[in-house]
Amino acid sequence: MTLWLVRHAQPLIANGICYGALDMDADPGATQVAAQALALELPHGLDVRVSPLRRCQQLAHALGELRADLRFDNDPRLREMDFGHWEGVAWADIPRAVIDAWTIDFATHRFGGKESANEVLVRVAGAWDELSPRGDTLWITHSGVAQVATLLHRGTRHVEQAKDWPTSTLKYGAWMKFQIEPSE
């Protein structure tokens, strides 16, 4: 089977702001462009799982208007990492010591008090484990979830250090695909 992952369009938030679970709209025009491009690529009758955050919901709605054959369901496990009390704060205003503490204990430190990297990995792995070997699936989600999917595709279910986390990010409105064997 194939797992498609698409990242929402550019969110309507200033550059340099820490956000993950912070809920905001995405650029409507960029959302429409992403939906149109994706609608041309996706196979017929795909199951679609969507993060509950507005920027992903917008893309799901735009895609659904173009592709009535797709089946949409919300999946809260596909939301972005929750940065707790740092949500909405400029990265430049977060004390260096706080970021260093997260980097030193990347696996279990709850940056902002909410979620650790491994807690996100476990959450997304739950959705990964429910993928049907009988059909393709699309996740409308976030960059962090795409990074976790990369780890899961490699067979990684736990990280120890920040260097274990993928550094590449999925661009806004872009998608990637994973071929998944039934045993995964």
Buried (B, 14 or more C-beta within 10 A) or exposed (E): BBBBBBBBBBBEBEEEBBBBBBBEBBBEEBBBBBBEEBBEEBEEEBBBBBBBBBBBBBBBEBBBEBBEEBEBEBBEBBBBBBBBEBBEBEEEEBEEEEBEEBEEBBBEBBBBEBBBBBBBBBBBBEBBEEBEEEEBBBBBBBBBBBBBBBBBBEEBEEBEEBEEBBEEEBEBBBBBEBEBEEEB
